[in-house]
Amino acid sequence: KAVVSTQSTGHYYITNNLRMLFYSFFKSLVGKDVIVELKNDLSICGTLHSVDQFLNIKLTDISVSDSDKYPHMLSVKNCFIRGSVVRYCHIPAEEVDPALLMDATRKEAQQNKQSAGA
């Protein structure tokens, strides 16, 4: 599995351009199975239904990794997760194109470099 972190040293720091990079990436994963690990240590498995520009996530057909610890989640089938409470998103490795991500990251770094010099 590939892991995408949306936090840096315990705080939620993402620039607008980087947020759009993540947003575009997650939009390409709609319909795929993901595991979203929350900051309260709850891990929710489900199918990515949608994501918005704030990286809020909607999952369908969910299950939790530790149903003994979270029995109330057994009856929940769909959920909305606020982006600020996400620690990690585990995604299938075959859904990640490293070359495309590296290219997008290079472009982002180049844009930041140009705007810093202007």
KACOR-V588865 format. One record per residue. RES is the residue in one letter. PHI is phi in degrees with one decimal (none if undefined). NEAR is the number of other ideal C-beta (glycine too) atoms within 8 Angstrom. D_LAST is the distance of its C-alpha to the last C-alpha in Angstrom with 2 decimals. Layout:
# KACOR-V588865
RES;PHI;NEAR;D_LAST + RES;PHI;NEAR;D_LAST
This chain:
# KACOR-V588865
K;none;7;39.31 + A;-95.1;9;35.54 + V;-123.2;8;34.02 + V;-114.8;9;30.76 + S;-98.4;7;29.95 + T;-111.2;12;28.18 + Q;-137.1;11;28.23 + S;-138.0;7;26.79 + T;48.9;4;29.13 + G;81.8;4;31.13 + H;-121.4;6;28.37 + Y;-94.4;8;26.74 + Y;-115.6;6;23.01 + I;-141.4;8;21.24 + T;-71.4;7;17.78 + N;-60.5;5;18.02 + N;-64.8;9;16.77 + L;-66.7;9;19.17 + R;-59.3;12;21.82 + M;-67.9;9;21.68 + L;-64.3;11;22.10 + F;-62.6;12;25.14 + Y;-57.9;12;26.34 + S;-61.6;9;26.39 + F;-63.2;11;28.11 + F;-67.3;13;30.71 + K;-60.7;8;31.37 + S;-73.4;7;32.47 + L;-97.9;12;34.98 + V;-57.8;10;36.84 + G;94.2;5;40.54 + K;-96.9;10;40.29 + D;-82.0;8;41.98 + V;-134.9;14;39.79 + I;-119.9;11;40.51 + V;-107.2;14;38.47 + E;-98.4;11;38.94 + L;-92.3;12;38.49 + K;-66.6;7;37.75 + N;-90.8;5;41.44 + D;75.6;6;42.47 + L;-79.8;10;43.77 + S;-111.0;11;43.10 + I;-115.9;15;43.48 + C;-98.1;10;44.12 + G;-179.0;14;43.82 + T;-93.9;10;42.53 + L;-67.2;15;38.99 + H;-91.7;8;39.59 + S;-163.7;7;36.16 + V;-144.3;12;32.83 + D;-115.0;8;30.47 + Q;-66.9;6;26.78 + F;-94.5;6;27.70 + L;64.2;14;29.32 + N;-71.3;10;32.73 + I;-125.4;14;35.34 + K;-110.8;12;38.68 + L;-117.0;15;41.29 + T;-118.8;9;44.70 + D;51.0;8;47.84 + I;-86.5;13;46.84 + S;-146.4;8;48.69 + V;-109.2;12;48.03 + S;-72.6;8;48.38 + D;-124.2;8;50.65 + S;-69.5;10;52.90 + D;-68.4;5;55.33 + K;-78.7;5;52.73 + Y;-126.7;9;51.46 + P;-63.6;7;54.63 + H;-66.0;6;53.40 + M;-82.3;11;50.75 + L;-63.8;7;53.52 + S;-87.9;5;54.05 + V;-86.6;8;50.37 + K;-110.2;6;49.45 + N;-134.5;11;46.01 + C;-151.0;9;43.30 + F;-113.3;7;39.95 + I;-119.1;13;37.74 + R;-67.1;7;35.00 + G;-56.6;12;31.81 + S;-73.5;5;31.50 + V;-101.3;8;34.91 + V;-84.0;16;34.22 + R;-91.6;8;34.23 + Y;-141.9;10;34.35 + C;-119.6;13;34.97 + H;-94.5;10;37.27 + I;-125.0;13;37.11 + P;-61.7;10;39.28 + A;-58.6;7;37.95 + E;-70.0;4;38.95 + E;-89.5;9;36.53 + V;-102.7;9;33.47 + D;-104.1;5;31.97 + P;-56.6;6;30.19 + A;-63.4;6;28.68 + L;-65.5;7;27.16 + L;-66.1;10;25.80 + M;-64.2;8;24.33 + D;-63.4;8;22.66 + A;-64.2;11;21.19 + T;-67.7;9;20.04 + R;-60.8;8;18.40 + K;-61.8;8;16.55 + E;-62.1;11;15.50 + A;-63.6;8;14.34 + Q;-64.4;8;12.40 + Q;-64.3;9;10.64 + N;-64.4;10;9.98 + K;-65.3;8;8.77 + Q;-66.9;8;6.27 + S;-72.0;7;5.15 + A;-72.3;6;5.58 + G;-83.2;5;3.80 + A;-85.2;4;0.00
